[in-house]
Amino acid sequence: MNKQKLVMVGNGMAGVRTLEELLKLAPDLYDITVFSAEPHPNYNRIMLSPVLAGEQTLDDIILNPLQWYADRGITLHLGRKVVEVDRQRRIVRADDGTEAPYDRLLMATGSNPFILPVPGKELDGVIAYRDIADTEYMIETARQHRHAVVIGGGLLGLEAAYGLRQRGMEVTVVHIAPWLLERQLDQKAAGLLQSTLEGHGLRFRIGAQTQELVDNGQGRVCAVRFKDGTEAAADLVVMAAGVRPNVGLAQQTGLHCERGIVVTDTLQTVTDPRVYAVGECAAHRGIAYGLVAPLFDQAKVCATHLAQFGIGRYTGSQISTKLKVTGVQLFSAGNFMGGEGTEEIVLDDPQAGVYKKLVLAGEQLVGACLYGDTDDGSWYFQLIQDGAKVGAMRDRLIFGQALACA
């Protein structure tokens, strides 16, 4: 029996997890071809920060070595960017002319970093932080230069800043919002985090707006200039101001895109049922997820449909947040900011560096923000996901699972 042909564009964590799930369900259904613009096999992108900090090596974060693809008969094209998809003839074409026909196509193109549209963004020493090549560039730059500025005080920006500081650079984090991690922490927890990171040697410019990147006269950045006229020295500028779904190829192909490639609950594109999309490039019910847990949820559902079981439905994901910085414990999930119709339970111990806030709506836990003690984070997250009634343990809930369930 001739196998069907499955082509995957992209070779990141969401796409390869889909293949892993598919091979469990239907190992002999497809001849699989994978195109990767990067020259590496699938690696754990979320562990790039420990590599930058010198806590792990690139070999440590490889998830699927080349032998994994070979053992499963997967044709892997590394360093080849797909530039055309012919949906009429069902053929994928890469930039070197390599072609592959498909019966099913899986788009797993991920996302692109957002580059601030400011003068000087094209100078040497200005990069985004997205992949192994960016990480290697920062490690090499840290050997030769002293001053770094990270634009963006989100998860990725803080992890980049910490890693560069561990490499010996003097690092300033620029964040336009009123506090760090404003989407993941409330102001109190963010203040504790900033104090901890300042103890690690990081500097912060909170509320500062970048006006331009200054040329040293030789085509390399030497400073960041702000709207108020002040400057911060910078031999390296790392843009960590968010990402955008990588939908260029999808749009060129004629797939409907909004925030990302629009998919149904089966992860099929609304345009073409032969074409699926998972990961950061996909938009499901108006949301493009950027954290790994929802992407793996998508992968599992997508695999059931590629395997022709047709049983899975992806209905969205609750997300939680952690920061990969040694010595920092933080966790948040759900509606941790509260608001109308909610009440808050707070434990604040500044001397111990512990802050906990739980948000309840009626008898349900709907949000949690923890700093300094996150041992019960996964339990709180499960309560939020399950919509569990916690009224009977309300008075003990803030003290964690052991006491609350006693």
PyMOL commands that set and color helices and strands:
alter all, ss='L'
color gray80, all
select helices_A, chain A and resi 13-25+45-52+59-61+66-71+132-144+155-166+187-199+248-253+279-281+292-306+377-386+391-399+401-404
alter helices_A, ss='H'
color red, helices_A
select strands_A, chain A and resi 4-9+30-36+75-78+82-86+91-94+99-101+104-107+111-113+126-128+147-151+170-175+203-206+210-215+221-226+231-233+236-239+243-245+261-263+275-277+282-284+320-321+330-334+343-349+354-361+364-371
alter strands_A, ss='S'
color yellow, strands_A
deselect
rebuild
show_as cartoon
